Structures are given as structure tokens and as C-alpha cells.
């Protein structure tokens, strides 16, 4: 058995989905102004003077803190349905081929699992998605992450945990 590990943004997709999801769910105007508000932090992040995970969590929190998880998950499902064109068909074909040969497939991503999983519904439980998980309390998004942002070395750690052999 082989293990196929894929990154999501930019590998299985044609573009990063973080801003794409925000714009889909909040509209262009609010997305633009929100990113302008956080532009100093984004510049510091690009200069490696501010942690990637912290910038991402602050932006995510600003847009989604206080939202009901059911509403958020519905947005995630609708986003995946509406944005199928961002998926690279060659990547999906590789996944289909791997699964047909009974190999294991994992998608490891810095994106929020909630909006990544729906892109792979056709595969059911055959495909594993490991991404950033969000904190939800009493059905409401807190704006915090439950897991480390699945970025850089965290991706390697998640892969090793998922397939320890």
C-alpha cells in the first residue's frame, strides 16, 4: 500500500482558499476592508516578524467569531459547490487512481478543515483531511484555533501521526 499526501492550497487548487473563502462568505467590500485593517500584520508576517498562525487566527476571528457553526458549515458546503473550478483536475484524477488501487490518501492543509472537506465529498470516508481546526463553544465559533495552524513543520507532524509506519 502506498500513501499519497497532498497539500490543498496551490497543489490541489489553483489558488489559496483562505481569502477566497472570506470573499465568498463576506463579499468583496468587507474582505477588502478587513484585509486592509490587518495589512500591517500581513506585512510583518511576510517579513517573518509575526507568526503565520497568529496572523491567520486574528483575521479568521475578525471575520467569523460569533458565527453559529451550522451557518459556517453551510457556507463551507456552498463554497465547495460553487468553487469546484478552483480544483486541479489532474490532482483529483491522481486521488481517484490511488483510491482505486486501494492506496491511502491524505490532504494536509493550513486551511480550515470545515471548508476543505466538502471539496472531497465524492470520496466519502476514503480520503483523510488534516487541517486547521477551529474552536466552537455552544455552537458558536470562538475565533480561536483548536489545533496549531497546519503549516510548515506542523504538516510533517500531522502526516507522521496519521501514518506512523
Secondary structure, DSSP 8 states (H G I E B T S, - for coil): --EEEEEIIIIIBSS-HHHHHHHHHH-HHHHHHHHHHTHHHHHHHHTTSS-HHHHHHHHHHHHHTT-BHHHHHHHHHHHHHHTGGGB-HHHHHHHHHHHHTT-EEEEEEEEEHHHHHGGGGGGGGGEEEEEE-EEEETTEEEEEESS----THHHHHHHHHH---
